[in-house]
Amino acid sequence: MEASAISLTLNEICHRVGGEVRGNGDVAIRGVANLTEADVGDITFLNGAKYKKYLPHTRATAVILAADMAADSPVPALVVAHPYLIFARTAAILYPDALPTAGVHAMAVVERGARIHPSAAIALLVYVAADVEIGAGAVIGPGCIVGEGCRVGAATRLIANVTFSKNVTVGQRCIIHPGAVVGSDGFGNVMEGGVWHKVPQLGGVQIGDDVEIGANTSIDRGALGNTVIGDGVKLDNLIHIAHNVHIGAHTAIAAHVAIAGSTHIGERCTIGGAAGIAGHIEITNDVHITGLAMVTKSIREAGVYSSGMPAQSNDEWHKSIIRIRQLEKLMERVKRLEQQLNFSEKGPHLG
């Protein structure tokens, strides 16, 4: 990994992220790496017994781990309750983001009437519409479009080539990755006389604080009200969120998920990759949907839900398909047998 912008001792890291230092706290830390690839100057982490076998052989200068594994560390250790979380915070400290200088680039287009905080940074080839508001410390990266009626909160970053079509309000400290499109028209059409007629999409998108939206993810604005993304939501790349969807706080959604219109998803949910969520349903808080699942009706109890079929060998798959196709005939046979058995038990007996 490339050299970090700063170097800290293990004691200094402990002071910032918490925990307890075991061993020499004055060792210098300049980078981060995984347990098997770390070298001198790196700090690594051990998260669970599965990888404990690699600990005695690590070349790292220090390791972040839980108390029950500290005695086995051959190098100075930072003992914490949640090693992976503390490793993430340590990496953020050692590799701080280089933010651009505040101001508006000479090759950006900012319409008269836009309200841009003096500490915000507007990069090359950005377009900002007339009634836009951009908050303190916000960064609008190269090639972004911030359309009419949009509001960008303090310290939020649009990395590059992000499009806010219209009526998008995004909170503070959000990260929007390249290619994301927010506030585009929802898929609203009505059939009459064999012809589709477009339904105007007049709402907006409301995004909370500390939200991250992945590359090439698309979020449609509401048809009348808003599409709503709650605080702390984490969206992976290539997700589609249709108009008037509501996603509760601190829900995380993996890549290739598609959520149809007007569905409400609760707080602290997780949705695995390539899952499909039907429209006009409700999913309660703390629901975990595994990858490739198809959700077609409301989920009203917390828990784990699956419907995708795990991969099999080709021969096993063909056998499974044949059995599935035979289920209807099998059900008919079982029904006839039940009827015969029922008649035998209740019918007349000759002695």
Number of C-alpha atoms within 10 A of each C-alpha: 9 8 13 16 13 12 17 17 17 24 20 16 22 19 12 11 16 15 22 16 22 19 15 13 18 13 16 19 23 21 26 28 18 15 23 14 13 21 18 14 21 22 28 30 26 23 17 12 9 8 12 14 9 11 20 12 11 21 20 26 23 32 32 29 25 21 16 10 17 20 10 11 20 17 18 21 29 30 22 21 14 14 22 18 15 22 24 12 15 20 18 12 18 19 18 11 9 7 11 14 14 17 15 19 16 10 12 17 17 19 13 11 12 15 17 21 16 14 18 23 24 30 25 18 17 23 21 27 20 17 16 24 20 27 21 18 23 26 28 29 23 20 21 25 23 29 20 18 17 24 22 27 22 21 20 26 23 28 20 22 22 25 23 27 21 24 24 26 21 25 20 21 20 26 20 28 22 22 21 24 22 27 27 22 21 23 17 16 12 10 9 8 6 7 9 11 12 11 13 14 19 15 22 28 29 22 26 22 20 20 25 22 25 20 22 20 24 22 27 27 31 29 22 13 15 23 29 22 26 21 21 21 24 21 23 19 20 21 24 20 26 26 32 27 27 22 25 23 22 20 25 21 25 20 20 19 24 20 23 20 24 21 23 22 26 22 21 18 24 22 24 19 20 20 23 21 25 17 20 16 18 19 23 18 20 18 22 20 23 19 23 19 20 18 19 12 13 17 16 12 11 14 13 13 16 15 13 13 9 7 8 10 7 9 8 11 12 12 11 13 10 11 12 11 11 11 11 11 10 13 11 11 12 12 12 12 12 12 12 13 12 11 11 11 10 9 10 8 7 4 3
